Amino acid sequence: MAMTEPQGRNQSVRQVVAASFIGTTIEWYDFFLYGTAAALVFNKLFFPEAEPSSGTLLALATYGVGFAARPFGGVIFGHFGDRIGRKAMLVLSLLIMGVATFLIGAMPTYAQIGIWAPVILVLLRIAQGIGVGGEWGGAVLMSVEHAPKGRRGFFGSWPQMGVPAGLFLSTVVFLIVQQTTSDAAFLSWGWRIPFLLSVVLIAIGLFVRLRLYESPVFQRVKETKTEAPMPILDVLRKYPREVLLAMGMRIAENGTFYILTVWVLVYGNEHLKLPKSTMLWGVVIAALIGLIAIPSYGALSDRVGRRPLYLGGALFSLVFAFPFFWLVNTKTSILIWLAIVLGVNIGHDLMYGPQAAFFSELFGTRVRYSGASLGYQLASVFAGGFAPLIAAALLKAWSWPAVAIYMAGMALITVVATLFTTETYQRDIDTDDAREQELIGEPVTRGARV
């Protein structure tokens, strides 16, 4: 029997975070699948007339286009998520991502329709970017806003686990198809299978998400009819510092992650002349460890605070930039896997575990979807989206030390931003702060948080 509305509002937080985790895993499966294909096969399928290294650059550029589209998804979904609700946006983002991914698997290549193939590929990648751009804010807010105080870091980390889960799933499916088909068969039709399989995953994700009810924190706003008039403009007007700091804090977490999980595939295969599977297995191992590391760091942030962990991850990423290459350049599988694991599961995951709660706690309820999404997704353009492309260009021009300096530079930006950010883990996100009270025209309560 279906739940009634009052019953739905009191549904277990575990049900909510499980649904967010499953849906986010599926979204990131779709998004990461493209990255793996762009690094390993899209240069041959969609840019065959370009010189090999230039074809790789073009393929990685189409990968970056998805990140350029993510802020648009964040703005659009953030606006309606703060006006209409979190749940509806989660369902819509999943549909957009799923349809785009399926169509990539079904589309013709350059050999079949010429220049229109990369054009269509870019358009579908933009659709993917818009979908995932709207996904993150809704998924983490459903978890964080349902979570009891003192557990927001842990429960907020569950949607974050969708990243290693989606990365693991997409990489394993890609590996299985690659290793069970010949090179010719894989280039001809095998690469399509992981993309087409997404239609099954999307059906599962929709079934789970359609059973959710709205977050109780936002439901209170709806019932009092005090939604923000223009959430994106309002968050930029009332919380500009928080948006900028969230962007800065995201640079290293996002940029180095895509170097360690996407560009490293190109580096190992084309520069070090290693089998494709060597780097892919390193990514698989890191993704599996991330399923434990991320919630552990999220839970720890509920005890010691978000800021110390985040700062620790940024500092580790800063000092590990050169040692990462020293390990990878040995061409020894175990040392390569160790390098990827250290970079991802310590440097990245220390930041990513508490990030959902940290970013959510920076903003008031009426602009939280817009504020968290804007800070999170804008940084994706400057960091993660084009990091593999920038790294490939730096490698071609100046060799690997230039890439290490680039990684260290991103980490330094995040260290500075984190130092300027105040601790948030003890804030009450159910209570309007002074800026929200001003936003809805209420008298500012004495002692209200600014």
N, C-alpha and C positions, 0 to 999 in steps of 0.2 A: 504494500500500500504506500502511496506517495506521501512524503512528509508534508504537513501543513506549514504555512509560513512561520508561525511562532516556533514550531518544533525545529524548523530549518535554521532559525537564527541561533538556536542553542546547540547546533550540531557540534560534535567533537572537533576540537582543534586538530586532532590527528587525522580526521577525515579530510579536513581542508588542506592541510599540508601535504597529505598523500596525493590528493587531486592536483595540487599545484606542482608537485614533483613529477608526476606522470606526464602532465601536459607540457611542462617545461622540457622534460627529457625528449619528448617527441619533437618539439620546436627546434631544439638544439641538434637533434639527430639530422634534421633537414638542413640546418644551417651549416653544420660542420661537414656534412657529406659533400657539399659544394667545394669547401676548402680543400679536402683531400683530392677530389677530382681535378680541381684547378691546378694543384701542385704536381699531379702525376700524369694526367691524360688530356686535359682540355687544350693544351697547346697543340697537340697533334690533331685533335678533332675539329677545332674551331679556328685555329691560326696555323694551318699546315704550310702556308707559303712563306712564313717568316723564318728567319734563321733561328735555330733551337733556343738559344738564350733569350732572344727577343720574343719568341713565341711564349716562353714561360713568363716573361714580364707582362705580356698582354693578357695572358690567362689570369695572373695574379691581380692585374688591374681590374678585371671584371669581378674578381672576388672582393676587391676594395669597394666597388660600386655599391654592394649590399650594405656596407657600413655607412656610406655616405647617405643612404636612404633611411637609416635607422632614426636619426633625429626627427625626420618628418613623421615616422610612425610614432615616436615618442610624443611629439606635439599633438598630433591628431588624436591618438588614443588617450593621452594625458588629459586633453580638454574634455572629451566625452566621459572618460573614467571619473573625473572630478565632478561632472555635471549629471551623468546618468547612473554610473555605478561601475564597480570593478568587474563583476561577473560577465556582463554583456561584452565587454572589451576582450576578455580572455577567450570567449567562444569565437569572436570574429577574427582575432589575430591567429588562432589556430587554423581556421578555415583558409585564410589568405596564404599562410605559409604552406599548408598541405597541398593546395591546388597548384601553387607555383612550383613546388618540388616535383610533383607528379608530371607536370608538363615539361620540365627539364628532361626527365627520363624518357619522354615520348617524342621530343623534338628532333627534326633532321639536323645533320651536321653540315659543315662547310662543303664537303664533297657532294652533297645532295642539293643544296639551295644557295651555295655561295655566300656572299657577304651578309645575306639576311640571317644566316645562322647565328653569328656573333651578336647581331642586333637584337634578335629575339632572346638570346641568352642573357644579355644585359637587362632587358626589360623584365624578364622573370626574376633575375637577381635583385632588381629594385623592389619587386613585389615581396620577395623574401625578406629584404631589409626592412620594409615597412611593417611586415608581420611581426618579426622578432623585435622591432623597435617598440611596438606596443605591448608585447608579451611580458617583458621583464617587470615593468612597473606594476601591472595588475597582479601577477603571480606572487611577487614578494609582499605586496600590500595585503592581499588576502590572508597570507600566513602571519605577517607581523601584526596586523590589526585584530586577528582572532586570538593571538597568543596572550597568555597572562603576563603581567609585569614580572620581570625577573627571568623570563624564558624567551624573550623576543629574539635574542641572538641565535638560540638553538633552533627554534621553529622557523625563523627567517632564513636559516641556512639551507633548509630543505629545497626550496626552489633553486637555490644556487647549485645544489647537487645535480640538478638537471644538466648542467654543463658537462661535468665528467661522465655522467651517465649517457648523455647524447653523444659525446665524443667517443666513448668506449663502444657504444652500439654501432655508430656509423663506421668507425675504423675497423671493427671486427667484421661487419658485413662486407665492407670493401675488401678486406684481406681474404675472406672466405671465397668471394666471387673471383678475385684475382688469382688465387692459388688453385682453383678448381677449373679454370679455363685456360686455354692457350693464350699467348700474347695477342695473336690475331683475333681470336674470338672475343677476348676482353675488350679490345679496341672497337670491334664491330658492334657487339650487342651486350657484352657482359657488364660494362660500366653502367648500363641503364637499370639493371635489376635493383640496386639499392635505392635508387630514386623512385622507382615504381612501387616498391614495397611500402613507401611512406603512406599510401592510401589506406592500408590496413591499420597503421599506427594512428592516423588521424581519426579514424572511426572510433578507436578505443579512447582516444583523448577527448573527443566530443561527448561520448557516453558518460565519462567521468565528470567533466566540467558542467554539463547541463544539470547535474544533480546537486550542484552547490547553491547556496543562498548567499546573499550580499553580506559584506563585512559589517559587523555590528556598529563599529565606529562610524562608518559612512552612512549606515542606515539611520543613525541618530540625526545626522546632518539633513538627510532627505525628509525625515519626519518633521523637523523644525523649519523646513524650507529655507535653509540658510546657505545654500550652495554658493560658491564663488561665482560672480557674474562672468568673468573671463579668466579662467584659471591660469593660462599661460602668461598673460599680461600681469595678472595679480601676483604670481610667484616672482616674476622678474622685478616687480615694483617693491614687494615686501621682503623677498628673500634673495636678493642678488648675490650677496656674499656667499651664501650657502650653495647656490648653483655653481659659482666659480670654484669654490673649494672642492665640491663633489667632482667636478671635471678634473681638477688637478690630481685628486686622489685616485682617479680612475686611470690616469695615463699609464703608469707602470704596470698596474694589474692587467690592463687590457693589452697594451702593446707588446710586452714581453711574452705574454701567454701565446699570442699568435705567431710570434717568432719561434717559440719553443715547440709548438704543435703543428704549424702549417709550413712556415718557411724552412724549418729544419728538415722536412721531407725533401725539399728541393736541394738543400745544401748537401745532404748525405748522398742523394742519388746522382746529382749532376757534378758536384764539386769533389766529393770524396770518392765517387765511383763505387758506392756501396749498394747492395741490393735494396730495393724499395722496402722490403719487409723489415730490415734492421731498424730503421727509424720508426716505422709504424708500430712495431712491438714495444718500443720505448714509450710511445704515446699511449698505447693500450695499458701498460703497467701503471703509468702516472694517472691515467683516468680511473683505474680501479682503486688505487690508493686514495685518490681524491674523494671517493665515496665515503671514506672513513675520516679523512683529514678535515674536510670542510665542516661537517656537523660538529666535530670535536672542537675546532677553533671557534665555531659559533657559540657552543655551550660555554667554552672558556671565557669568551667575551662577556657573558652574563655575570661572571664572577670577578674578573679583573678590569673590565672595561673594553670598549671597542678600540680606542686610540692606541694603547700599547701594542696590541697584536698587529694592527694595521701598519704602524710605524716599523715594527720588527720585520714584516714582510717586505716593505719598501727598502729598508736598509740592507736586508739580505740580497735582494735583487740588484742593488747597487754594487755590492762587493763581489757578487758571483758572476758578473758579466764576462770577465776574462777567464776565470777558472772553468766556466761552462765550455768555452771553445778549447781550452787545453785538454779537457776530458774527451770531447767529441773528436778532436783531431787525432787521437790515438788510433782511431778506426777499430777499436776493440768494443765489441757489442756490449759487454757488461758495463764498461766505463761510459759508453754512450747512454745506456739506459739510466745509469746513476746520475749523469748530468741532467737528463730530462726530468727525472724524478725530483732531484733537489731543486731545480728551477721552478717546477710546477707546484710540487706538493709542500714546499717550504715558502719560497718567495711569493708565488701567486696565491696559494690557498690561505696563507696567514692573512692576506688582505680580503680575499673573496669570502671566507667564512663569516666574518662579522659584517660584511659590507651591506647586505640587505637591510638589517636592522639599523645600522649606522646611518645610511642615507635616508631611510624612512623617518628616523627620529630628528633629522635636521629640519623637517617641514611640518606645518600645521595640516590638519586633516583635509581641509577644503582645497588645498593646492598640493597635497602630498604626491598624488599620481603624476601631476605635471612636473613638480619640482624634482622628484627623484628620477623620473624618466629623462628630463632635460639634461641634468648633470651627468647621468649615466650614459646617455646616447650621444650627446655632443662630443664627449671625449672619444667615442668610438671612431669618429671621423679622423681625428688628429692622431690617434694611437693605433688601435687594433686593425682598423680597416685597411690602412695602407702600410702598416708595419712590414708585412711580408714583401710588398712591392719595393719599399724603401730599402729593406735589407738586401734584396736581390740586386738593386741598383748599386748599393754601396759595395757589395761583394765584387761585382763586376768591375767597378772603378778602382777600389783600394784594398780589396781582400778583407778577410774576416776581422782584423782589429777595428776597422771602421764600424762594423756591425756591433761589436762589443761596446764601443764608445757610445753608439746610438742607444743601446739598451741601458747603459749606465746613465745617460742623460735623461731618459724617461723616468728612471727610478729616482733621480735627484729631484725632479719636478714634484713627484708624489711625496717624497720625504718632506719637502718644504710645505706643501699644501696640508699634509697631515699635522705638522707642527702648528699650523695656524688654526686648526679645527678644534673646537672644544669637545670635551667628553659628553656623551649623550645617554649612556646606558641606564641611568637612573631617572630619566625624564618620564613624565606622565603624558603619553601621546593622546589620551582620551580627553584631556582638558585643553580648552582653547588658550593659546598664548596671546600676548598683547597685540601682535600683528594681526592675528585672526579676528580678534575682537574689533579692531579698527576696520578690518575688511568688511565685516557684516554690519557695521554701524552701531555696535554695542559699546557702552562705557567701559573703558579699560579698567580691569580689576587691579586694585593695589597689590603689588608684588607679583603680578603676572610675568611669566618669562618673556623676554624680548626676543 
